[in-house]
Amino acid sequence: MLASKRSAGKHLTFEDKDYVIEELTSESFNGIDIALFSAGGSISKQFGRIAVDCGSIVVDNSSAFRMDPNVPLVIPEVNPEAMANIKLGSGRGALIANPNCSTIICLMAATPLHRRAQVLRMVVSTYQAASGAGAAAMEELEQQTREVLEGKQPTCKIFKEQYAFNLFSHNAPVLSNGYNEEEMKLVKETRKIWSDMNVKVTATCIRVPVMRAHAESINLQFEKPLDEDTARDILKNAPGIVVIDDRASNHFPYPIGSFKQR
C-alpha cells in the first residue's frame, strides 16, 4: 500500500490483517504484477507509466488516461475484449483505465439492451451520493445535518451549497457547452466503451444528500423493437444486475437497500 510521504508509516487494517503504508516513489513498482491507482489524475500521470515500464499491469481509477486512444477504457462485464493484446512488449506492463462511477452504473444496465436492440439515444439523470466526493464530503453531510436540526447555520467547506436537506448540480466545473465535466465524462466514455461515436447521449448529474450509493434514471431509444418483458428478461440474466420491479408494492431500487447488500 503506497501513499505520500506524509502518510508513510501509518497502519491500516483490512480483514483482520495489518498493513503498513509505504511512501510512493519511482522505485515502488519493481516486482509488482498489478498496481491499482486511486490517488487522482496528477499522481497517475506521474507514476502510471513508470509502473508500466517496471512490468506492472496498472488499473487506473482517475480520469488521466480514460480518453487516451492507446489506453483501453474497461468495464469487465461490458467490454472485456478491449483488454485483448494490452501487453505492450517484453518486460513491460500495460495500462487499463477505469471509467467514471456514473458511466459504470449506466452502462452495466444499458449495454445488455444495447447488444440486443442498438441504442440510438440515451438520456441519463444521475443522483449522486456524498461518497462519490470522498470521506470529507460524507463528514460534511453528517455535520450539516446535525447543524440544521439544531437550528444552526450549516458549515460549508467541501461544497459551495448547503448539502443537508438539499440537492444541486454536480460540483464539477461547468464547461462552455453548458454541461459540467461529470456529465461530459458520461457522454465521452460511453462512446469510447461502446466504440460508437454516433450514439446520442445527454446527461444531467445532481448531487443528493445521501451517504452512499448513486442512483440513475436512464431513458433509451432503440434502433430495433424491444418490448418490456424481453428487456426485463435480458437484464435478469445480465452479470452484475439485480432486477427490482415490484409495482404492486411500489418497490424499486434505492440507495440504502443497495449499499446494505454489499
Summary of the structure (lengths in Angstrom):
residues: 262
radius of gyration: 20.6
end to end distance: 23.3
largest distance: 64.0
contacts: 725
relative contact order: 0.13
helix: 31%
strand: 22%
